Amino acid sequence: MNSELTTGQRLHKAFLRARIPASILMGASILLLAYPTLNSWLIGLAVIALGESLRIWASGHIHKSAEVTQTGPYAMCRHPLYLGHFIIATGFCIAANSLLAYIIVSISFFIVYVPTWKNEEKNLIALFGDTYREFMATRFAILPRWSAQMFSGEFSWAMVKQHREWNHLFGLAAGAAGMIALGVLRHSW
C-alpha cells in the first residue's frame, strides 16, 4: 500500500507523524540554548500569555467537523490555534533570551505545521466544499487581519474544556517553571 503513495504523500505522512517529536525537539532546543534574564523571562511570559489567550479564545469558538467557524479569532485567520502555538513558542524563545533558539523553532514550526494545516484544509474542503474554499479565500493561514466578525459568535468555556486546552496550560506551566529553574541555576537572574 505504501508503494502506491507518491514521494510527496510519503513525506507529508512523515511530517504529520513528526509533529509531537518535533514539538519536543523545539522545546528541548529552547531549554538547551536558554540563558534567561529576569527581563527576558518577564517579556517572554507576557508573549506566552498572549499566545495562550489566543488559543483559549479559538478553542472556545471552534466546533470541529460541525461547521466552518468564522467568528472570534477565526474571523482574523484560518488557523488561530497554530498562530497561538507559534506566539507561545516565540515567547519561550524570548524568555530563553536566545535568537538561535528562535531561528531553530521558527524553521521547525513551519516545516512541521504547514503540512499539518494543509492536510487539515484538504479534509475540511472534503467535508464543507465551497464554504471552506470561500473561507480560505478571505483569510490568510496564520497572518491575522482585522475583522469586525472577530467580536461576533459565542465563546464557550465548555468548548475550551472539550478541546482539552487545560492540558496545554499544564505544559506551559511546566515550561515556565523550567525556565525559572534555568535562570536560577545559570545565575542569569
Rosetta blueprint (number, residue, H / E / L):
1 M L
2 N H
3 S H
4 E H
5 L L
6 T L
7 T H
8 G H
9 Q H
10 R H
11 L H
12 H H
13 K H
14 A H
15 F H
16 L H
17 R H
18 A L
19 R H
20 I H
21 P H
22 A H
23 S H
24 I H
25 L H
26 M H
27 G H
28 A H
29 S H
30 I H
31 L H
32 L H
33 L H
34 A L
35 Y L
36 P L
37 T L
38 L H
39 N H
40 S H
41 W H
42 L H
43 I H
44 G H
45 L H
46 A H
47 V H
48 I H
49 A H
50 L H
51 G H
52 E H
53 S H
54 L H
55 R H
56 I H
57 W H
58 A H
59 S H
60 G L
61 H L
62 I L
63 H L
64 K L
65 S L
66 A L
67 E L
68 V L
69 T L
70 Q L
71 T L
72 G H
73 P H
74 Y H
75 A H
76 M L
77 C L
78 R L
79 H L
80 P H
81 L H
82 Y H
83 L H
84 G H
85 H H
86 F H
87 I H
88 I H
89 A H
90 T H
91 G H
92 F H
93 C H
94 I H
95 A H
96 A H
97 N L
98 S L
99 L H
100 L H
101 A H
102 Y H
103 I H
104 I H
105 V H
106 S H
107 I H
108 S H
109 F H
110 F H
111 I H
112 V H
113 Y H
114 V H
115 P H
116 T H
117 W H
118 K H
119 N H
120 E H
121 E H
122 K H
123 N H
124 L H
125 I H
126 A H
127 L H
128 F H
129 G L
130 D H
131 T H
132 Y H
133 R H
134 E H
135 F H
136 M H
137 A H
138 T H
139 R L
140 F L
141 A L
142 I L
143 L L
144 P L
145 R L
146 W L
147 S L
148 A H
149 Q H
150 M H
151 F H
152 S L
153 G L
154 E L
155 F L
156 S L
157 W H
158 A H
159 M H
160 V H
161 K H
162 Q H
163 H L
164 R L
165 E H
166 W H
167 N H
168 H H
169 L H
170 F H
171 G H
172 L H
173 A H
174 A H
175 G H
176 A H
177 A H
178 G H
179 M H
180 I H
181 A H
182 L H
183 G H
184 V H
185 L H
186 R L
187 H L
188 S L
189 W L
